[in-house]
Amino acid sequence: MQIINVGLNHKTAPVEVREKLAFAGSDLPYALARLPVGNGHGPGYVLEGVILSTCNRLEVYALVEDPVRGQEDVARFLSDIHNLSCQTFTDYLTACSEEKAVSHLCAVACGLDSMILGEPQILGQVAEAHQLALQHGAAGAVMAALFRQALRAGKRARTETVISQHAVSVSHAAVELAKRIFGDLCHCQVLLIGAGEMAELAAKNLAANGAKGLSVINRSQGRAQRLADQFGARALGWERITQALWNVDIVISSTSAPRAIIHPDTVHEAMLMRHNRPLFFIDIAVPRDVDPAVGDLPGVFLYNIDDLQAVVQTNLAHRRKEIPKAEAIINQETAAFMSWFRALDVVPTIVELRQQAEEIRRAELEKALRRLEDLSDRERNIIQALTYGIVNKILHQPTIRLKEHANSRDGYHYTEAVRDLFGLCYDDGKDGGGED
């Protein structure tokens, strides 16, 4: 048995290919039920499998009898399940097996293979992929052990390194800047100008950091209301922009307007009503939403996307420094899993080898004792001990060698050789030797 990984991601395939192979949440149960061979539907040699499908990757981790045939079967499975020609995507597929497949999954769980280095959400997605595979009968004991080891690697990377710390997205950096200015955001009033993707990301990060007083303003009040409803915020009409500026501490602006929408006169009027209480603008729009002259007003502090990009680049550098530490964790967890995996076949092989030898010893001893009718009990015991000793001495070195090679790269081949040479039975019920 071997473990393989077959898939594609943002590094190997364009989005138009990735989206064709992606599984919606409702499609995964059907796909998982058809993946393993054990249910009579699965293609070829796949014994267990897990499908990891996110916006940036589609990967199948599988336990197979033969890695080459297994990779072909997974590609055919993806073709069948999506009703696509293999030629549509096979040029973009990558595949690996054994340590490389295990190490890759650990790296994914640690965030080393993400579009954003150290991205924290992938760990939960890896855990969810395995749980779904268990629920729908695709994963078994080996996949459970593999994903448990990968999740352990991911958790260690987050606790033993800072690879997931320091903001590396502009929206996240905006919130980090707000925290740096105000500390605890629980008592701050925050105004989001805009209701697009950047505003939503900022709202998520604000909520995750405890911000309670959140308002959303947008030229389309319907969109503002939809975003506000997600986070228990207030939606305001655009005509209330000056009034909104009276009451807030932080403004994060991210519209797609072609020119500045916040002007010095509007902010000056608001500052008079605030009695010059400080007001912080974080402008993450391109083109800029806030006229640069706003930053010249007394009590107003203005940061634009270039200020945040400098923070992001510095933080990315901090994360990159942690890569060697994360890679060391990945190597340790990969080695631990491979040690367990390679030993899977060794113990039953040793047990079966000794059982076979014991059956032969007992049968031959009984034949010999029937021919030697006049033996005393002492003589019978001596002969019995002799046969025990011969069997143990013959099997001693093979047993030691199998155990020694259990953790090596070629351990699987030693186990298979012993099974073949001694005609031991395989788990599928087929005899490993004997007559045709």
Secondary structure, DSSP 4 states (H G I P E B T S, - for coil): -EEEEEEEETTTS-HHHHHHH---TTTHHHHHHHSSGGGS-S-TTEEEEEEEE-SSEEEEEEEES-HHHHHHHHHHHHHHHHT--GGGTGGG-EEEETHHHHHHHHHHHHTTTSSSTT-THHHHHHHHHHHHHHHTT---HHHHHHHHHHHHHHHHHHHHS-TT-S--SHHHHHHHHHHHHHS--TT-EEEEE--SHHHHHHHHHHHHTT--EEEEE-SSHHHHHHHHHHTT-EEE-GGGHHHHHHH-SEEEE----SS--B-HHHHHHHHHHTTT--EEEEE--SS-SB-GGGGGSTTEEEEEHHHHHHHHHHHHHHHHHTHHHHHHHHHHHHHHHHHHHHTTTHHHHHHHHHHHHHHHHHHHHHHHHHH-TT--HHHHHHHHHHHHHHHHHHHHHHHHHHHHHTTSTTHHHHHHHHHHHHTPPPTTS--SSS--
